[in-house]
Amino acid sequence: MFGYNKIYVDLSSVKDEKALHTALGSSLDGYSGANLDALHDALTSICKKTKLFITGFDAFSRELDGYAERLALVLAVSASENRYLTVEFYKKG
């Protein structure tokens, strides 16, 4: 099969950690975790070329600044450890 998976996660209405992991769980097949370690495990287990598009990060980071920084780090580390994963942050246009 050619191409890649595209996964979109909108964080613009996420107000707490639980809502973040719920949003991620509804977008990422097989992810049912409730913490950033579980997210890292899920992202580094992806075995097909995948692009993860994150929108609404600015709004999310205003709500949960410290957690947003940790999330960004986990996404970056996961992408660097998994050759099949690319993460892009973008603003809705």
C-alpha positions, 0 to 999 in steps of 0.5 A: 500500500502506498501513501501514509496515514494522516491523523488530525488532532484538534486541541483547541477545546481541550481544557485539561489533561483528561480531555487531552488523552480522550481527544488523542484516544479518539484519533489514534488507533489503539491508544487508550492511555491517560498519560504522556508515557503511554502516548510515547509508547503508542507513537513509537509503536506505529509501524506504517508511515504516519503524519500526525497533524496537531491543531489548536496547540496555541489555545491548549498551551494557554490552558495547560502551559506546562503540560503543553510543553511536555506534550510537545517534547513527547511528540518530538521525541517520539517522532525522532525515535520512530522513522514512520512518524512525522508530527506537524503543528499547524493553524487552521486556515 
